[in-house]
Amino acid sequence: MILNGRGVWLVALGAVVCGLAAGCEETNPQVLFSRCRYAECEQVLRPQIPDAKHKDYALVSLQYSSAALEAGDLATAAGTIAKAEAAMNEIEGGGDTAAVVVAESLKTYRGDPYEKGMAHLYSGFLALQREDHENALAAFRRALIADQDTRTENPDQKQDFVAAHYFAGLAYHLLDENENAHVHLEQASRYTAPNAMLTLGAVSTANTFLLITSGYGPFKIASGPGGSIAAISKPPDPVTQVRLECDGSPLGDAAFLDDLLTQAAAQGLGEMDKIRIAKGVSKEVLAQVPYASLFSSAIHAEADVRVWSFLPGRLYVWAGRLEPGLHTLALRCSGPDAGQAAACDQVWFYVPVKAEKLNFLNFRLAPFRQDVTDKVLVPVTALPEKKGK
Amino acid sequence: MRATVRRHRLRSLGAWCAAASALLAVVLIAPGCGERVFTPKPALAPQPVYCFDTVGHRAGAKPWILGGTCCCTPSEEILLDWKAHGYFADKSLEDVVALYKAKGIELASDTHHDCNNACPAGPHVVKGGHCMVPPTPGTENYEEVLFGQVYMPKDRAPKEYAEAVPSRDTAYTVAPKPAK
């Protein structure tokens, strides 16, 4: 079930109320992440990762790895995401039986197929950065397997994770398996708008690959009878197109790969969902029967609305050949509202392009990330020295 | 019936608020907050102040440990340049590495890399920390270390820099206000 536009804005309003009531923006990871203060978000989340047996271990680890990744702490991101992947794929987990009787949020979080897919995709991309092509390929293949787990009767929705196909194709190419590379790149082209960047020719000549992500990923709202249905939506993303410039010269548009709302919304209902909805309906019916309404409060039918909320909403890739050296890279954003999209523009100075290896960089587009309004420039020499060593 | 409907609405609102607390991100990107004007950082890069492995060693740059601006990981090649400019004349690479270690500075190694100075030894030495691993390109930290300056909100900046904001000259281009 996809939440309509009005619902999204009501959620936004609720968020305003909750956020103001919380009054703790300096220590709230959600607030820090949404303000692009990724390094601070990482520091705040680090002590919050629970024990590996905790039901939310994988979820908090994924949030933490997102903060680390966007903060540029690639080593931490890779290590944490690997642990989260293992936890998500564990067959044993607590609370599954209990969840039939009580609230579903007591279950061990393992994520929806799109969340597993993204964990594997990031893991693979980080492996590519380390020039570990075998493990990168294994991760991208796991992402594609996760997509096949999507509960849907439409076979296309089980194999339409374009980013995983694209990077699997790239990894196969780097391992000199060009036939397999061609197959995956063709699959990538099949499920998104045609783009010359998604061909084996383009992949084999490129020396720089940019994974560009924008907006925020899907979220779930408990709705329907007894809150038993997880309605899914995504915060509005002002960016629909990303233009690249290198040292002031245009490099063309990034190729759009995936919208994670589409991936998330493909997931249909499973047996547990049907049981939960039946419980929700019973709860609603009981609530209307005189004297029986007391029993209705004992029925827990609420849907599990836990999501990896730091995920981006849309994925893009740019691949091409850049001269080795240090460059100024600009990401110019456009969308239906030019002003809002322009607030996501980014310029990065002295970006290195190495001659001796392939270059993999990721950029997260978020509104006002590079806004300097009401900011001052402070020399690093004026910053307080860290005590302790 | 009316009571039931009201209960249902309250339940829904409660559920929405619970989810919304995890979605504060929405608020900050909502067009409804749209009075904010985006002022991008200057389009031209300032002159680099510090050198480190990613941008390459600047010949003659004085090593950090001696109070200079070179934050390159010590290597035989860099030591040659340092010696050519009068630094560490009688020291071996091991001696130089030991000097850094003695000061509690952590250098890039096979087991310590790609941390973007967010590790326990961080921040970067130029920002007052003890980590000298080269920062990750395409991040705020990378530019802060390279250029030796940090953009800070006025209210969090040291008092003496509260007015140190660069003038809004041609280096700035201000995007149009979002349409209402």
Interface residues (C-beta under 8 A of the other chain):
Chain A: V8 W9 L10 V11 A12 G14 A15 V16 V17 C18 G19 A22 N28 Q30 V31 F33 S34 R35 A39 E42 Q43 A68 A71 G72 D73 L74 A75 T76 Q129 G215 Y216 F219 K220 I221 A222 S223 G226 G227 P235 P236 D237 P238 E284 A287 Q288 E302 V305 V307 S309 L326 T328 L329 D337 A338 G339 Q340 A342 A343 D345 V347 W348 F349 Y350 V351 P352 L361 N362 F363 A366 P367 F368 Q370 D371 V372 T373 D374 K375 V376 L377 V378 P379 V380 T381 A382 L383 P384 E385 K386 K389
Chain B: M1 T4 R7 H8 R11 S12 L13 A15 W16 C17 A18 A19 A20 S21 A22 L23 L24 A25 V26 V27 L28 I29 A30 P31 G32 G34 R36 V37 F38 T39 P40 K41 A43 A45 P48 T54 V55 G104 H113 D114 C115 N116 A118 C119 A121 G122 P123 V126 K127 G128 G129 H130 P135 T136 P137 G138 T139 E140 N141 Y142 E143 E144 V145 L146 F147 G148 Q149 V150 Y151 M152 P153 K154 A157 P158 E160 Y161 A162 E163 A164 V165 P166 A175 P176 K177 P178 A179
